[in-house]
Amino acid sequence: MDPTLSIQLTSPPHNLKIENSGLGFSLYALTLALFSPIFGVLCQYMDRRTIISGSILTMALSLFLVGPSPLVFPNEQTYLMFIGLGVLGASDAMATVPNIPEIVASV
């Protein structure tokens, strides 16, 4: 996703500077770092499968926003891509954090 999205953001109709397109990728990393401890605490009180199932749904929504179709969104809006990258970071935390105990146990 990184190589193609940076080209898409710096070319028309978005015409962002390279520095501004990098903000989208840092937005993904920041939301991942912000939501990981939150979902770590939430995993102690909720079923892990429920959280992972929710992450699949939110990942689908975020990828729908990152790669907008011209049939659904006739005008390509840059802010939808940035919102999608932020939601993708949070949903990646939802998918990764509940699996950490199983990953550690397998090593």
C-alpha positions in Angstrom: 0.0 0.0 0.0 2.8 2.5 0.8 4.4 2.8 -2.7 1.2 3.2 -4.6 -0.6 5.4 -2.1 2.3 7.9 -2.0 2.2 8.2 -5.8 -1.5 8.6 -5.7 -1.4 11.4 -3.1 1.3 13.4 -4.9 -0.3 13.2 -8.3 -3.5 14.9 -9.6 -6.2 15.4 -8.3 -4.7 15.4 -4.8 -1.4 17.2 -5.6 0.0 16.9 -2.1 3.6 17.6 -1.2 5.7 14.6 -0.4 5.9 15.9 3.2 2.1 16.1 3.5 1.6 12.6 2.1 4.0 11.3 4.7 1.6 12.7 7.4 -0.9 10.1 6.3 1.5 7.3 7.0 2.5 8.8 10.3 -1.2 9.1 11.2 -1.5 5.3 10.7 1.5 4.6 13.0 0.3 7.1 15.6 -3.2 5.7 15.9 -1.7 2.2 16.0 0.5 3.3 18.9 -2.3 5.1 20.6 -4.9 2.3 20.5 -2.7 -0.6 21.3 -2.7 -0.1 25.0 -6.4 0.7 25.0 -7.2 -2.6 23.3 -4.7 -4.4 25.6 -6.8 -3.4 28.6 -10.0 -4.1 26.7 -8.9 -7.6 26.0 -8.8 -8.3 29.7 -12.6 -7.6 29.9 -13.9 -8.8 26.6 -13.6 -11.9 24.5 -10.7 -11.7 22.1 -12.6 -13.2 19.3 -15.1 -10.4 19.5 -12.4 -7.8 19.3 -10.7 -9.6 16.3 -14.1 -9.8 14.5 -14.6 -6.1 15.1 -11.2 -5.4 13.7 -12.0 -7.2 10.5 -15.1 -5.1 10.0 -13.3 -1.8 10.7 -10.4 -2.8 8.4 -12.8 -3.3 5.6 -14.4 0.1 6.3 -11.0 1.8 6.5 -9.7 0.2 3.3 -12.9 1.3 1.6 -12.1 4.9 2.6 -8.4 4.7 1.6 -9.1 3.4 -1.9 -12.3 5.2 -2.8 -14.1 4.0 -5.9 -15.2 6.7 -8.3 -18.6 4.9 -8.4 -19.3 5.5 -4.7 -17.2 8.8 -4.2 -17.4 10.7 -7.5 -15.0 13.4 -6.3 -11.8 12.0 -4.8 -11.5 13.6 -1.4 -8.1 13.5 0.2 -9.4 13.8 3.8 -11.3 10.4 3.3 -7.9 8.7 2.7 -6.4 10.2 5.8 -9.5 9.2 7.9 -9.2 5.7 6.4 -5.5 5.5 7.4 -6.3 6.6 10.9 -9.1 4.0 11.2 -6.7 1.4 9.7 -4.2 2.0 12.4 -6.8 1.5 15.1 -8.2 -1.6 13.5 -4.7 -3.0 13.1 -4.2 -2.5 16.9 -7.5 -4.4 17.3 -6.2 -7.3 15.3 -2.7 -7.5 16.6 -3.0 -6.9 20.4 -5.4 -9.8 21.1 -3.1 -12.3 19.3 0.1 -11.3 21.3 -0.4 -14.0 24.0 -0.7 -16.7 21.4 2.3 -15.4 19.5 4.4 -15.4 22.7 3.2 -18.9 23.7 4.2 -20.3 20.3 7.8 -19.2 20.6 
